[in-house]
Amino acid sequence: MLVSPGITDHVTSGDISKIDLKEGVVHNQSTRAELRVQPMSGYVFEILETGGIKPLVETQLAQIN
C-alpha cells in the first residue's frame, strides 16, 4: 500500500503522475509538484518485481532445491 497523507491536496483528477515506489516519491508531471511518500518495503517491492507472490515463492523454492 502506498501511504501519502494529503496527496489529494496536490494531485487532482486528470493530472499525470509518475510514482517511484522504491524511493517513495510522487512526481506530478502536470504541476511539477513532488511529494514524498512512504516507500514500499523491500519485500513488497520484490513481490512486484517478480510478478506476484506465486512467482516469488516458486523462485524461492527453486533456489532451495
N, CA, C and O of each residue as an XYZ file, in Angstrom:
260
protein
N       0.845     -1.170      0.000
C       0.000      0.000      0.000
C       0.892      1.237      0.000
O       1.894      1.296      0.713
N       0.516      2.210     -0.802
C       1.229      3.482     -0.878
C       0.554      4.440      0.085
O      -0.641      4.702     -0.050
N       1.291      4.971      1.055
C       0.732      5.871      2.060
C       1.217      7.277      1.781
O       2.419      7.539      1.773
N       0.271      8.187      1.551
C       0.610      9.578      1.276
C      -0.471     10.508      1.816
O      -1.359     10.931      1.076
N      -0.394     10.824      3.109
C      -1.387     11.735      3.668
C      -1.375     13.083      2.935
O      -0.312     13.651      2.685
N      -2.552     13.580      2.598
C      -2.672     14.878      1.961
C      -2.410     14.897      0.472
O      -2.348     15.971     -0.126
N      -2.253     13.734     -0.145
C      -1.934     13.716     -1.578
C      -3.046     14.347     -2.404
O      -2.785     14.915     -3.465
N      -4.286     14.253     -1.925
C      -5.396     14.827     -2.685
C      -5.337     16.349     -2.729
O      -6.035     16.970     -3.531
N      -4.516     16.956     -1.884
C      -4.307     18.407     -1.938
C      -3.357     18.788     -3.068
O      -3.293     19.956     -3.451
N      -2.625     17.825     -3.601
C      -1.581     18.100     -4.585
C      -1.782     17.408     -5.932
O      -1.127     17.756     -6.914
N      -2.678     16.440     -5.978
C      -2.937     15.710     -7.219
C      -4.448     15.699     -7.441
O      -5.209     15.304     -6.558
N      -4.868     16.129     -8.610
C      -6.300     16.154     -8.905
C      -6.596     15.288    -10.132
O      -5.692     14.869    -10.855
N      -7.855     15.041    -10.336
C      -8.295     14.229    -11.467
C      -7.766     14.819    -12.769
O      -7.893     16.019    -13.016
N      -7.177     13.971    -13.590
C      -6.628     14.402    -14.865
C      -5.141     14.700    -14.838
O      -4.512     14.791    -15.893
N      -4.560     14.855    -13.638
C      -3.114     15.076    -13.543
C      -2.371     13.828    -13.991
O      -2.849     12.708    -13.807
N      -1.218     14.027    -14.571
C      -0.345     12.913    -14.948
C       0.748     12.830    -13.893
O       1.464     13.799    -13.644
N       0.865     11.663    -13.279
C       1.835     11.486    -12.202
C       2.737     10.293    -12.476
O       2.341      9.323    -13.122
N       3.934     10.390    -11.977
C       4.906      9.297    -12.047
C       5.263      8.965    -10.596
O       5.609      9.851     -9.815
N       5.175      7.693    -10.251
C       5.405      7.277     -8.863
C       6.631      6.377     -8.804
O       6.712      5.368     -9.505
N       7.579      6.753     -7.961
C       8.770      5.936     -7.717
C       8.532      5.199     -6.402
O       8.748      5.747     -5.321
N       8.083      3.950     -6.511
C       7.726      3.173     -5.326
C       8.924      2.878     -4.432
O       8.805      2.848     -3.208
N      10.062      2.664     -5.047
C      11.255      2.308     -4.290
C      11.782      3.482     -3.463
O      12.193      3.307     -2.316
N      11.768      4.675     -4.051
C      12.283      5.864     -3.374
C      11.205      6.587     -2.567
O      11.515      7.360     -1.660
N       9.945      6.333     -2.900
C       8.852      6.987     -2.193
C       8.633      8.424     -2.633
O       8.539      9.328     -1.801
N       8.550      8.635     -3.939
C       8.346      9.979     -4.473
C       7.230      9.945     -5.517
O       7.208      9.076     -6.388
N       6.308     10.897     -5.417
C       5.278     11.077     -6.427
C       5.615     12.357     -7.174
O       5.692     13.431     -6.577
N       5.814     12.242     -8.471
C       6.087     13.397     -9.327
C       4.798     13.717    -10.074
O       4.360     12.938    -10.921
N       4.189     14.863     -9.762
C       3.023     15.296    -10.512
C       3.551     16.022    -11.736
O       4.002     17.163    -11.645
N       3.493     15.360    -12.874
C       4.071     15.914    -14.089
C       3.232     17.049    -14.664
O       3.716     17.822    -15.491
N       1.985     17.153    -14.231
C       1.126     18.237    -14.710
C       1.460     19.558    -14.026
O       1.450     20.612    -14.662
N       1.757     19.499    -12.723
C       2.025     20.729    -11.960
C       3.482     20.870    -11.563
O       3.882     21.897    -11.014
N       4.277     19.848    -11.835
C       5.692     19.782    -11.463
C       5.905     19.694     -9.936
O       7.009     19.921     -9.442
N       4.837     19.361     -9.210
C       4.954     19.169     -7.760
C       5.610     17.817     -7.486
O       5.454     16.869     -8.255
N       6.337     17.749     -6.390
C       6.985     16.497     -5.975
C       6.613     16.253     -4.529
O       6.798     17.123     -3.678
N       6.089     15.072     -4.251
C       5.645     14.722     -2.912
C       6.409     13.514     -2.402
O       6.653     12.566     -3.150
N       6.779     13.544     -1.158
C       7.414     12.392     -0.519
C       6.325     11.521      0.072
O       5.400     12.014      0.717
N       6.440     10.234     -0.153
C       5.500      9.259      0.396
C       6.296      8.146      1.051
O       7.512      8.053      0.888
N       5.595      7.310      1.788
C       6.262      6.171      2.418
C       6.639      5.178      1.324
O       5.760      4.688      0.615
N       7.935      4.868      1.170
C       8.328      3.915      0.130
C       7.817      2.513      0.434
O       7.539      2.171      1.584
N       7.700      1.719     -0.607
C       7.309      0.325     -0.432
C       8.427     -0.408      0.299
O       9.607     -0.103      0.126
N       8.038     -1.370      1.110
C       9.052     -2.166      1.794
C       9.790     -3.008      0.763
O       9.269     -3.283     -0.318
N      10.986     -3.406      1.102
C      11.788     -4.225      0.198
C      11.086     -5.507     -0.205
O      11.183     -5.934     -1.355
N      10.379     -6.127      0.732
C       9.704     -7.391      0.435
C       8.543     -7.176     -0.528
O       8.373     -7.945     -1.474
N       7.741     -6.136     -0.295
C       6.614     -5.846     -1.183
C       7.134     -5.497     -2.575
O       6.562     -5.920     -3.579
N       8.213     -4.727     -2.631
C       8.793     -4.373     -3.925
C       9.296     -5.623     -4.650
O       9.168     -5.728     -5.870
N       9.859     -6.554     -3.909
C      10.335     -7.807     -4.508
C       9.168     -8.610     -5.091
O       9.301     -9.218     -6.153
N       8.037     -8.612     -4.404
C       6.841     -9.290     -4.911
C       6.416     -8.667     -6.238
O       6.112     -9.379     -7.195
N       6.396     -7.339     -6.291
C       6.013     -6.652     -7.528
C       6.985     -6.949     -8.663
O       6.568     -7.196     -9.794
N       8.280     -6.925     -8.360
C       9.294     -7.160     -9.396
C       9.218     -8.556     -9.986
O       9.523     -8.743    -11.163
N       8.815     -9.545     -9.187
C       8.762    -10.928     -9.680
C       7.420    -11.273    -10.301
O       7.238    -12.384    -10.799
N       6.479    -10.337    -10.279
C       5.196    -10.580    -10.926
C       4.119    -11.125    -10.013
O       3.083    -11.583    -10.493
N       4.334    -11.088     -8.723
C       3.321    -11.543     -7.772
C       3.910    -12.503     -6.751
O       5.060    -12.928     -6.864
N       3.101    -12.834     -5.757
C       3.582    -13.683     -4.666
C       3.863    -15.111     -5.147
O       4.832    -15.732     -4.709
N       3.021    -15.634     -6.046
C       3.224    -17.007     -6.516
C       4.558    -17.167     -7.246
O       5.309    -18.087     -6.923
N       4.889    -16.295     -8.234
C       6.194    -16.429     -8.881
C       7.362    -16.232     -7.900
O       8.410    -16.862     -8.047
N       7.180    -15.373     -6.919
C       8.254    -15.161     -5.934
C       8.496    -16.436     -5.124
O       9.638    -16.858     -4.945
N       7.416    -17.040     -4.639
C       7.560    -18.270     -3.850
C       8.144    -19.396     -4.708
O       8.989    -20.159     -4.238
N       7.700    -19.501     -5.958
C       8.249    -20.522     -6.849
C       9.741    -20.334     -7.061
O      10.496    -21.306     -7.077
N      10.175    -19.076     -7.226
C      11.591    -18.776     -7.384
C      12.373    -19.138     -6.129
O      13.453    -19.725     -6.200
N      11.817    -18.782     -4.992
C      12.485    -19.089     -3.721
C      12.595    -20.593     -3.503
O      13.632    -21.081     -3.054
N      11.535    -21.330     -3.818
C      11.558    -22.798     -3.657
C      12.556    -23.438     -4.620
O      13.226    -24.406     -4.262
N      12.659    -22.908     -5.830
C      13.606    -23.454     -6.804
C      15.049    -23.257     -6.335
O      15.919    -24.075     -6.632
N      15.296    -22.181     -5.612
C      16.644    -21.900     -5.115
C      17.027    -22.843     -3.988
O      18.210    -23.102     -3.769
N      16.039    -23.357     -3.272
C      16.296    -24.296     -2.168
C      16.664    -25.666     -2.719
O      17.537    -26.344     -2.178
N      16.004    -26.067     -3.786
C      16.217    -27.420     -4.347
C      17.426    -27.495     -5.201
O      17.736    -28.557     -5.740
